[in-house]
Amino acid sequence: MKYKVKIDDQVFNVEILDLHARPVVAFVNGQPLEVWPEDDTPLSRPAKPTGQTSPITHATAVQPASTISHTASGNCEVCAPIPGVIVSIAVDIGDCVDIGQELLVIEAMKMKNTIRSPRQGVIEKISITPGQTVKHQDVLLSYSQ
């Protein structure tokens, strides 16, 4: 599905691949984003055809799709999608997590962003602490294989 979304005076081209997938992958002006809807309720009204604008009625947690990397040993790392300050960490070493589960909250530009698990797995290492400032692509935590 392709949409044109107008926010203030700026128009964004948005393409959504599959609304039923979790996460929902949306391309905004060609940049991939993962969107984690807060609930699985069906859409209450049909979407407008391509070319029309539509207001955003439901805010969701969004993170860039490229926040995951793999180490030489095959382990999976979650990296900071944006620079900011770690507000809280919702997991501990050894925790089993599911896709979409909250891992941590990072604050950037006075906005709190929930970072969610991109996969199932066991948390092997946590490389950050609450209050720590991180840069874009700093390793936040890693999974065991």
MDTraj code that builds the backbone (N, CA, C; nanometers):
import mdtraj as md
import numpy as np

residues = "MET LYS TYR LYS VAL LYS ILE ASP ASP GLN VAL PHE ASN VAL GLU ILE LEU ASP LEU HIS ALA ARG PRO VAL VAL ALA PHE VAL ASN GLY GLN PRO LEU GLU VAL TRP PRO GLU ASP ASP THR PRO LEU SER ARG PRO ALA LYS PRO THR GLY GLN THR SER PRO ILE THR HIS ALA THR ALA VAL GLN PRO ALA SER THR ILE SER HIS THR ALA SER GLY ASN CYS GLU VAL CYS ALA PRO ILE PRO GLY VAL ILE VAL SER ILE ALA VAL ASP ILE GLY ASP CYS VAL ASP ILE GLY GLN GLU LEU LEU VAL ILE GLU ALA MET LYS MET LYS ASN THR ILE ARG SER PRO ARG GLN GLY VAL ILE GLU LYS ILE SER ILE THR PRO GLY GLN THR VAL LYS HIS GLN ASP VAL LEU LEU SER TYR SER GLN".split()
xyz = np.array([
    [0.0841, -0.1163, 0.0000],
    [0.0000, 0.0000, 0.0000],
    [0.0891, 0.1232, 0.0000],
    [0.0549, 0.2185, -0.0838],
    [0.1316, 0.3414, -0.0915],
    [0.0440, 0.4584, -0.0506],
    [0.1036, 0.5483, 0.0295],
    [0.0312, 0.6643, 0.0789],
    [0.1171, 0.7883, 0.0649],
    [0.0526, 0.9015, 0.0593],
    [0.1196, 1.0306, 0.0748],
    [0.0641, 1.0888, 0.2034],
    [0.1531, 1.1161, 0.2981],
    [0.1132, 1.1665, 0.4279],
    [0.1656, 1.3086, 0.4403],
    [0.0774, 1.4010, 0.4723],
    [0.1170, 1.5407, 0.4872],
    [0.1135, 1.5768, 0.6351],
    [0.2284, 1.6218, 0.6856],
    [0.2400, 1.6680, 0.8238],
    [0.2900, 1.8108, 0.8164],
    [0.2097, 1.9021, 0.8685],
    [0.2345, 2.0451, 0.8513],
    [0.2429, 2.0715, 0.7011],
    [0.3538, 2.1218, 0.6507],
    [0.3667, 2.1492, 0.5077],
    [0.4569, 2.0497, 0.4370],
    [0.4945, 1.9414, 0.5050],
    [0.5853, 1.8441, 0.4464],
    [0.5087, 1.7182, 0.4073],
    [0.5349, 1.6690, 0.2851],
    [0.4691, 1.5494, 0.2339],
    [0.5678, 1.4332, 0.2361],
    [0.5238, 1.3177, 0.2887],
    [0.6057, 1.1975, 0.2967],
    [0.5422, 1.0888, 0.2110],
    [0.6246, 1.0187, 0.1330],
    [0.5779, 0.9023, 0.0579],
    [0.5988, 0.7810, 0.1468],
    [0.4910, 0.7116, 0.1778],
    [0.4962, 0.5979, 0.2697],
    [0.4454, 0.4735, 0.1975],
    [0.5264, 0.3668, 0.2032],
    [0.4839, 0.2383, 0.1486],
    [0.4857, 0.1361, 0.2612],
    [0.3742, 0.0682, 0.2821],
    [0.3611, -0.0327, 0.3869],
    [0.3514, -0.1682, 0.3181],
    [0.4384, -0.2614, 0.3601],
    [0.4437, -0.3914, 0.2949],
    [0.3316, -0.4843, 0.3399],
    [0.3188, -0.5097, 0.4695],
    [0.2198, -0.6041, 0.5213],
    [0.1715, -0.5558, 0.6569],
    [0.0459, -0.5161, 0.6668],
    [-0.0088, -0.4654, 0.7930],
    [-0.0216, -0.5731, 0.9001],
    [-0.0212, -0.6981, 0.8605],
    [-0.0404, -0.8057, 0.9569],
    [0.0910, -0.8603, 1.0112],
    [0.2033, -0.8256, 0.9506],
    [0.3343, -0.8705, 0.9982],
    [0.3718, -0.7936, 1.1246],
    [0.4541, -0.8532, 1.2097],
    [0.5060, -0.7849, 1.3272],
    [0.6552, -0.7990, 1.3264],
    [0.7320, -0.6958, 1.3127],
    [0.6877, -0.5577, 1.3018],
    [0.6333, -0.5279, 1.1623],
    [0.5544, -0.4223, 1.1520],
    [0.5104, -0.3729, 1.0226],
    [0.6286, -0.2957, 0.9647],
    [0.6666, -0.3267, 0.8416],
    [0.7772, -0.2549, 0.7778],
    [0.7172, -0.1493, 0.6862],
    [0.7573, -0.0248, 0.7107],
    [0.7110, 0.0874, 0.6296],
    [0.8329, 0.1590, 0.5731],
    [0.8237, 0.1995, 0.4483],
    [0.9295, 0.2781, 0.3854],
    [0.8800, 0.4215, 0.3773],
    [0.9487, 0.5118, 0.4476],
    [0.9125, 0.6532, 0.4477],
    [1.0186, 0.7257, 0.3661],
    [0.9772, 0.7790, 0.2518],
    [1.0701, 0.8411, 0.1568],
    [1.1888, 0.7494, 0.1282],
    [1.1610, 0.6192, 0.1155],
    [1.2636, 0.5218, 0.0808],
    [1.3416, 0.4645, 0.1977],
    [1.3259, 0.5191, 0.3181],
    [1.3980, 0.4717, 0.4366],
    [1.3112, 0.3692, 0.5102],
    [1.3639, 0.2476, 0.5365],
    [1.2832, 0.1467, 0.6062],
    [1.2697, 0.1781, 0.7555],
    [1.1505, 0.1586, 0.8075],
    [1.1227, 0.1742, 0.9501],
    [1.0419, 0.0543, 0.9966],
    [1.0672, 0.0099, 1.1200],
    [0.9858, -0.0940, 1.1812],
    [0.8850, -0.0252, 1.2712],
    [0.7594, -0.0636, 1.2582],
    [0.6531, -0.0057, 1.3389],
    [0.5914, -0.1186, 1.4208],
    [0.5867, -0.0985, 1.5527],
    [0.5297, -0.1985, 1.6426],
    [0.3962, -0.1463, 1.6942],
    [0.2850, -0.1855, 1.6331],
    [0.1538, -0.1395, 1.6820],
    [0.1333, -0.1837, 1.8259],
    [0.0672, -0.0982, 1.9023],
    [0.0468, -0.1272, 2.0443],
    [-0.0611, -0.2307, 2.0676],
    [-0.1499, -0.2483, 1.9735],
    [-0.2508, -0.3532, 1.9866],
    [-0.2768, -0.4119, 1.8493],
    [-0.3476, -0.5236, 1.8471],
    [-0.3751, -0.5921, 1.7217],
    [-0.5193, -0.5749, 1.6770],
    [-0.5848, -0.4664, 1.7172],
    [-0.7223, -0.4447, 1.6752],
    [-0.7254, -0.4117, 1.5274],
    [-0.8266, -0.4598, 1.4561],
    [-0.8341, -0.4315, 1.3130],
    [-0.8573, -0.2827, 1.2884],
    [-0.8239, -0.2391, 1.1687],
    [-0.8462, -0.1000, 1.1331],
    [-0.9946, -0.0698, 1.1365],
    [-1.0314, 0.0458, 1.1910],
    [-1.1722, 0.0780, 1.2078],
    [-1.2348, 0.1357, 1.0819],
    [-1.1518, 0.1823, 0.9893],
    [-1.2057, 0.2353, 0.8653],
    [-1.1087, 0.2006, 0.7524],
    [-1.1597, 0.1914, 0.6303],
    [-1.0702, 0.1573, 0.5198],
    [-0.9701, 0.2694, 0.4930],
    [-0.8549, 0.2321, 0.4415],
    [-0.7524, 0.3310, 0.4088],
    [-0.7946, 0.4110, 0.2865],
    [-0.7496, 0.5358, 0.2793],
    [-0.7788, 0.6195, 0.1639],
    [-0.6921, 0.5758, 0.0468],
    [-0.7397, 0.5945, -0.0738],
    [-0.6604, 0.5552, -0.1909],
    [-0.5292, 0.6327, -0.1993],
    [-0.4334, 0.5763, -0.2756],
    [-0.3030, 0.6393, -0.2960],
    [-0.3212, 0.7800, -0.3511],
    [-0.2381, 0.8716, -0.2989],
    [-0.2423, 1.0089, -0.3477],
    [-0.3160, 1.1026, -0.2544],
    [-0.4007, 1.0486, -0.1668],
    [-0.4704, 1.1331, -0.0713],
    [-0.3916, 1.1357, 0.0584],
    [-0.4106, 1.2394, 0.1362],
    [-0.3426, 1.2474, 0.2649],
    [-0.4366, 1.2023, 0.3741],
    [-0.3781, 1.1566, 0.4839],
    [-0.4562, 1.1047, 0.5945],
    [-0.3903, 1.1441, 0.7255],
    [-0.4669, 1.1904, 0.8249],
    [-0.4045, 1.2233, 0.9532],
    [-0.3610, 1.0968, 1.0255],
    [-0.2577, 1.1073, 1.1067],
    [-0.2131, 0.9947, 1.1885],
    [-0.2978, 0.9948, 1.3146],
    [-0.3677, 0.8826, 1.3402],
    [-0.4598, 0.8794, 1.4526],
    [-0.4125, 0.7927, 1.5675],
    [-0.3076, 0.7117, 1.5471],
    [-0.2643, 0.6218, 1.6525],
    [-0.1119, 0.6205, 1.6560],
    [-0.0526, 0.6701, 1.7628],
    [0.0932, 0.6760, 1.7736],
    [0.1473, 0.5391, 1.8114],
    [0.2589, 0.5013, 1.7506],
    [0.3224, 0.3738, 1.7809],
    [0.4716, 0.3938, 1.7982],
    [0.5355, 0.2960, 1.8582],
    [0.6811, 0.3020, 1.8733],
    [0.7443, 0.2697, 1.7394],
    [0.8400, 0.3507, 1.6976],
    [0.9043, 0.3327, 1.5687],
    [1.0541, 0.3271, 1.5889],
    [1.1200, 0.2385, 1.5187],
    [1.2657, 0.2337, 1.5213],
    [1.3161, 0.1944, 1.3846],
    [1.4299, 0.2446, 1.3453],
    [1.4855, 0.2061, 1.2164],
    [1.5096, 0.0566, 1.2098],
    [1.4928, 0.0007, 1.0909],
    [1.5083, -0.1435, 1.0735],
    [1.6529, -0.1887, 1.0805],
    [1.7481, -0.0979, 1.0725],
    [1.8888, -0.1365, 1.0655],
    [1.9590, -0.1327, 1.2007],
    [1.8877, -0.1587, 1.3109],
    [1.9484, -0.1499, 1.4430],
    [2.0022, -0.2838, 1.4918],
    [2.0098, -0.3815, 1.4045],
    [2.0580, -0.5129, 1.4448],
    [2.1783, -0.5506, 1.3585],
    [2.2805, -0.6090, 1.4220],
    [2.3987, -0.6532, 1.3475],
    [2.4422, -0.7884, 1.4019],
    [2.5302, -0.8522, 1.3283],
    [2.5796, -0.9830, 1.3702],
    [2.7306, -0.9764, 1.3879],
    [2.7809, -1.0411, 1.4935],
    [2.9251, -1.0445, 1.5188],
    [2.9873, -1.1592, 1.4400],
    [3.1190, -1.1656, 1.4396],
    [3.1899, -1.2725, 1.3685],
    [3.1512, -1.4102, 1.4214],
    [3.1195, -1.4199, 1.5507],
    [3.0823, -1.5490, 1.6089],
    [2.9367, -1.5854, 1.5814],
    [2.8631, -1.4961, 1.5118],
    [2.7246, -1.5248, 1.4785],
    [2.6254, -1.4685, 1.5788],
    [2.6750, -1.4103, 1.6883],
    [2.5841, -1.3511, 1.7855],
    [2.5165, -1.2290, 1.7257],
    [2.4031, -1.1951, 1.7792],
    [2.3224, -1.0853, 1.7288],
    [2.3317, -0.9682, 1.8262],
    [2.3573, -0.8482, 1.7745],
    [2.3679, -0.7284, 1.8582],
    [2.2578, -0.6300, 1.8216],
    [2.2063, -0.5604, 1.9203],
    [2.1125, -0.4519, 1.8972],
    [2.1894, -0.3223, 1.9185],
    [2.1887, -0.2363, 1.8165],
    [2.2630, -0.1103, 1.8207],
    [2.1669, 0.0070, 1.8344],
    [2.2174, 0.1182, 1.8846],
    [2.1359, 0.2381, 1.9039],
    [2.0912, 0.2939, 1.7689],
    [1.9601, 0.3090, 1.7490],
    [1.9114, 0.3637, 1.6230],
    [1.9300, 0.5150, 1.6146],
    [1.9496, 0.5784, 1.7301],
    [1.9656, 0.7234, 1.7394],
    [2.0564, 0.7537, 1.8578],
    [2.1231, 0.8690, 1.8573],
    [2.1989, 0.9071, 1.9764],
    [2.1014, 0.9509, 2.0855],
    [2.1375, 0.9261, 2.2104],
    [2.0494, 0.9661, 2.3193],
    [2.0990, 0.9174, 2.4532],
    [2.0097, 0.9222, 2.5520],
    [2.0407, 0.8812, 2.6881],
    [1.9529, 0.7612, 2.7235],
    [2.0144, 0.6584, 2.7811],
    [1.9393, 0.5395, 2.8230],
    [1.8555, 0.5764, 2.9456],
    [1.7247, 0.5608, 2.9345],
    [1.6334, 0.5928, 3.0441],
    [1.6140, 0.4712, 3.1338],
    [1.5876, 0.3554, 3.0722],
    [1.5641, 0.2343, 3.1510],
    [1.5969, 0.1114, 3.0673],
    [1.6238, 0.0016, 3.1372],
    [1.6510, -0.1264, 3.0723],
    [1.5495, -0.2255, 3.1285],
    [1.4743, -0.2908, 3.0384],
    [1.3650, -0.3775, 3.0807],
    [1.4017, -0.5248, 3.0869],
    [1.5267, -0.5601, 3.0523],
    [1.5692, -0.7003, 3.0515],
    [1.6967, -0.7160, 3.1320],
    [1.7276, -0.8395, 3.1671],
    [1.8507, -0.8742, 3.2370],
    [1.9246, -0.9808, 3.1573],
    [2.0514, -0.9998, 3.1866],
    [2.1294, -1.1066, 3.1241],
    [2.0627, -1.2397, 3.1579],
    [2.0480, -1.3247, 3.0563],
    [1.9852, -1.4550, 3.0745],
    [1.8365, -1.4571, 3.0469],
    [1.7747, -1.3397, 3.0305],
    [1.6310, -1.3348, 3.0005],
    [1.6026, -1.3877, 2.8606],
    [1.4951, -1.4659, 2.8474],
    [1.4452, -1.5078, 2.7162],
    [1.3465, -1.4018, 2.6700],
    [1.3666, -1.3487, 2.5499],
    [1.2784, -1.2437, 2.4997],
    [1.2131, -1.2883, 2.3698],
    [1.0965, -1.2310, 2.3430],
    [1.0220, -1.2584, 2.2209],
    [1.0326, -1.1399, 2.1265],
    [0.9982, -1.1619, 2.0030],
    [0.9951, -1.0543, 1.9046],
    [0.8975, -0.9470, 1.9527],
    [0.9411, -0.8230, 1.9507],
    [0.8554, -0.7113, 1.9889],
    [0.8563, -0.6773, 2.1363],
    [0.9203, -0.7579, 2.2184],
    [0.9260, -0.7310, 2.3617],
    [1.0138, -0.6093, 2.3885],
    [0.9741, -0.5261, 2.4832],
    [1.0525, -0.4077, 2.5180],
    [1.1869, -0.4477, 2.5764],
    [1.2946, -0.3889, 2.5221],
    [1.4292, -0.4123, 2.5729],
    [1.4751, -0.2961, 2.6601],
    [1.4549, -0.1741, 2.6112],
    [1.5016, -0.0564, 2.6829],
    [1.4318, 0.0675, 2.6285],
    [1.4520, 0.1786, 2.6986],
    [1.3989, 0.3075, 2.6544],
    [1.5160, 0.4028, 2.6417],
    [1.5225, 0.4721, 2.5286],
    [1.6270, 0.5712, 2.5037],
    [1.5593, 0.7059, 2.4786],
    [1.6115, 0.8105, 2.5404],
    [1.5551, 0.9445, 2.5222],
    [1.6432, 1.0232, 2.4266],
    [1.5792, 1.0810, 2.3254],
    [1.6493, 1.1638, 2.2278],
    [1.5606, 1.2833, 2.1958],
    [1.6156, 1.4003, 2.2017],
    [1.5433, 1.5245, 2.1730],
    [1.4125, 1.5329, 2.2537],
    [1.4216, 1.5005, 2.3829],
    [1.3103, 1.5063, 2.4778],
    [1.1958, 1.4106, 2.4449],
    [1.2255, 1.3072, 2.3635],
    [1.1257, 1.2054, 2.3320],
    [1.1782, 1.0703, 2.3773],
    [1.0935, 0.9948, 2.4444],
    [1.1315, 0.8606, 2.4887],
    [1.0943, 0.7609, 2.3800],
    [1.1923, 0.6789, 2.3408],
    [1.1749, 0.5807, 2.2347],
    [1.1962, 0.4408, 2.2902],
    [1.0975, 0.3566, 2.2752],
    [1.1079, 0.2187, 2.3205],
    [1.1796, 0.1372, 2.2138],
    [1.2859, 0.0691, 2.2527],
    [1.3573, -0.0205, 2.1628],
    [1.3067, -0.1612, 2.1925],
    [1.2564, -0.2277, 2.0894],
    [1.1962, -0.3600, 2.1056],
    [1.2840, -0.4667, 2.0410],
    [1.2652, -0.5878, 2.0862],
    [1.3455, -0.6998, 2.0373],
    [1.3124, -0.7320, 1.8916],
    [1.4146, -0.7373, 1.8063],
    [1.3912, -0.7713, 1.6663],
    [1.3818, -0.9222, 1.6428],
    [1.4060, -1.0026, 1.7480],
    [1.4058, -1.1485, 1.7328],
    [1.3818, -1.2147, 1.8674],
    [1.3590, -1.3447, 1.8647],
    [1.3542, -1.4236, 1.9868],
    [1.4963, -1.4601, 2.0252],
    [1.5208, -1.4746, 2.1534],
    [1.6537, -1.5170, 2.1948],
    [1.6776, -1.4944, 2.3423],
    [1.8014, -1.5212, 2.3836],
    [1.8438, -1.5056, 2.5223],
    [1.9435, -1.3905, 2.5279],
    [1.9220, -1.2973, 2.6201],
    [2.0122, -1.1835, 2.6354],
    [2.1439, -1.2337, 2.6943],
    [2.2540, -1.2107, 2.6213],
    [2.3851, -1.2568, 2.6649],
    [2.4647, -1.1458, 2.7331],
    [2.4532, -1.0237, 2.6818],
    [2.5341, -0.9137, 2.7338],
    [2.4556, -0.7833, 2.7229],
    [2.4640, -0.7011, 2.8271],
    [2.4055, -0.5675, 2.8254],
    [2.5213, -0.4697, 2.8376],
    [2.5385, -0.3860, 2.7361],
    [2.6558, -0.2990, 2.7268],
    [2.6306, -0.1568, 2.7751],
    [2.5123, -0.1309, 2.8283],
    [2.4760, 0.0049, 2.8684],
    [2.4171, 0.0051, 3.0090],
    [2.4077, 0.1249, 3.0683],
    [2.3445, 0.1419, 3.1992],
    [2.2506, 0.2616, 3.1926],
    [2.1482, 0.2654, 3.2772],
    [2.0595, 0.3821, 3.2787],
    [2.1393, 0.5103, 3.3061],
    [2.1057, 0.6148, 3.2318],
    [2.1742, 0.7420, 3.2448],
    [2.2914, 0.7585, 3.1500],
    [2.3335, 0.6503, 3.0870],
    [2.4476, 0.6545, 2.9944],
    [2.4067, 0.7205, 2.8630],
    [2.4951, 0.8022, 2.8078],
    [2.4747, 0.8615, 2.6760],
    [2.5335, 0.7676, 2.5713],
    [2.4566, 0.7411, 2.4661],
    [2.5037, 0.6543, 2.3584],
    [2.5004, 0.7299, 2.2262],
    [2.5870, 0.6861, 2.1340],
    [2.5922, 0.7426, 1.9994],
    [2.5155, 0.6513, 1.9052],
    [2.4845, 0.7029, 1.7874],
    [2.4200, 0.6238, 1.6833],
    [2.5059, 0.5005, 1.6539],
    [2.4457, 0.3837, 1.6510],
    [2.5075, 0.2547, 1.6218],
    [2.5957, 0.1990, 1.7332],
    [2.5975, 0.2603, 1.8533],
    [2.6646, 0.1965, 1.9676],
    [2.5914, 0.0668, 2.0002],
    [2.6659, -0.0372, 2.0401],
    [2.6045, -0.1647, 2.0774],
    [2.5354, -0.1481, 2.2124],
    [2.4074, -0.1839, 2.2185],
    [2.3293, -0.1732, 2.3415],
    [2.3287, -0.3051, 2.4181],
    [2.3017, -0.4136, 2.3454],
    [2.2994, -0.5458, 2.4065],
    [2.3185, -0.6500, 2.2985],
    [2.3451, -0.7716, 2.3416],
    [2.3610, -0.8798, 2.2438],
    [2.2902, -1.0056, 2.2916],
    [2.2546, -1.0880, 2.1950],
    [2.1885, -1.2158, 2.2188],
    [2.2916, -1.3271, 2.2062],
    [2.2695, -1.4374, 2.2768],
    [2.3495, -1.5567, 2.2489],
    [2.2895, -1.6188, 2.1245],
    [2.3600, -1.7130, 2.0641],
    [2.3134, -1.7702, 1.9369],
    [2.1831, -1.8390, 1.9477],
])
top = md.Topology()
chain = top.add_chain()
for i, resn in enumerate(residues, 1):
    res = top.add_residue(resn, chain, resSeq=i)
    for name in ("N", "CA", "C"):
        top.add_atom(name, md.element.get_by_symbol(name[0]), res)
traj = md.Trajectory(xyz[None], top)
